[in-house]
Amino acid sequence: MIKETTGEIALIPENIPEELTERSQWVCWRYEERDDDTTKVPYTVTGYRASSTNPDDWSSFGDVLAAYELGNYDGIGFVFSEDDPYAGIDLDTCRDPETGDVEPWAREILKRVCDGHVEISPSGTGIHIIVEATVRDGGMRRGPIEMYSRDRFFTITGVSLL
């Protein structure tokens, strides 16, 4: 099932890896304005803001998907935790949503991804990669590249790039 959106990437839940959907590390999210910028804010399935550091705010994939399908949220997200083997790599503003062309610097990173889940971000202009890895100190950011292995959530679309 694909939920209609306005010019953005729609969720394809059946493309999300089972090893992620089996974990209760899911949240919903909504677009919100903050400091003259639009940001994605995590929410619990019951409508409260969720914390990426509090497992009590996270839910099963099925519960999050059901809440999303009611139409109250803009998407779903996976929360990275010290208790899982995963890290997320976020490549911002590296893809042309009209042509699908990927910037050379991002293509170089994608060439090095083995056995990971690679998908297009909700905006269509970024790429999210989930791999089994740990990031020193839990996270880092350098220019358009962010990596996290705990205390953050990634929006998930299920729209495969590879």
N, C-alpha and C positions, 0 to 999 in steps of 0.2 A: 504494500500500500504506500502511495506517495501522497503526502499532504501538499496542497498547493501553497505556493509562496509568491511573493511579488519580486521577481527578478533575482531571487537568491536560490541557493542549492536546497532542494527538498530532501527530507530524511528517507533513506531506504534501509529500514531496520534489518531486513534479511541479509544484508551484506556485512553486518557487524560481526566480527569473529566471536565464535562461541566461548572461547576462553575469557573474553571480556564480559559477555552477557551472563555468564555463570556467577559472576561476582556481584555482591550487593554494594557497589560503589558508584551508584548512578544518581544523578540529579536532573531536574528540569532546569531550563533557563529562559529568561526574557531579556529582550532589548530594553535598556533604560538609558536615559540621558544623565550624564554626570560630567560636570565641568565643561560644558559645551562640546561633549563628545558622546557618541553612542557606545555603550559597553554591554557585555553579556553578563547578567547577574544570575547566579545559581539559586534555585528554589527547591524546597522539599515538595513531595507530592501533595502535601496538605496545604500548600500555598504560602509558607513562610520562607524567608530568605535562608538559604543553606550555607553552611560553612564548609570549606574544603579541608578543614582540619578536624571536624567533628563527625565521626562515623554515625552518630545518632541521627544526623540529618540526611544520610544517604539511604537509598532504597534499592530494591532489586530492579533489574532491567525491565521485567514485566510490569511492575507497578509504575515505573517511570514512563514507559511507553503508553500505558493506559491513561495516565494523567495527561500526557502530551496529546494523545488522540482526542481528548475532550475539547481541545482547542484553546486552552488557557495559557499555553506556553509557546515560545518560539522554537524550542528545540530541546534536545537532551544532551547530557554530558557525562563523561567518565571522570571520576576523581582518582588521582594518583595518591598512593599511600605507601608508607614504609612497609606495610604488610603484603605488598604485591611485588612481583618482579618487573614491573613495567616502568618505562619512561616515555614521555611524549616530547616530540620535536615539532615545533611550530615554525613554519617558514612563512613569514608575512609578505604580502604584496609581491608575489613572485609568479603569478599566473594571470594571463589575460582571460577573463571570463567569456569573452566573445569567441576567441580563436582556440583557447585551450593551450596556447603556447606558454612554456615555462622558462623563466629566466635562466641563463647559463649557470649562474652560481648555485641555483636550487637544483638544477639537473645534476651537477657534480655531487651534491649531497645525496640525491636519490640513487645515484649509481652505487653508493656505498651501503645502501639499506639491503639487508638480507633478512628474510623471514619476518618482515614487519608488516603491519597494517598501514597502508598509505591511502589517504583520502583527501578530497577537496573540502576546504573549510566552508562554513555557511555562506560567506560572502562570494565565494567562487574565485577569489583572488589569492587565497593562501592554500597551503598544504599542511596537513597534520600527519605525523608519522608516529606510530606506537610500536615500540620494540621492547624486548626483554633487555633491560639495562638499568644502571644506576647512574645518577648524575651527582657529581661531587657537591656537597653542601645542599643537595636537594633540588637545586635549580641554578640556571644562569641565563643571561641575556646578552647578546652581542649583535647590535644592529637589528636586522630583520629576523634574527634567529633566536628562538627561546627553547630551552630544554628544562624539563622538570621530571622528577621521579617521586615527589611527594608534595602535599599541601597545595595542590592546584587541580583545577578541573579543565578538561578540554571539551569543547563542543564536538559532537560526533554527528556525522551526516550519513555514513555508510555509502557515500558516493566514491567509488574506487577511482584512483588516478591511474594505477598500473593495470 
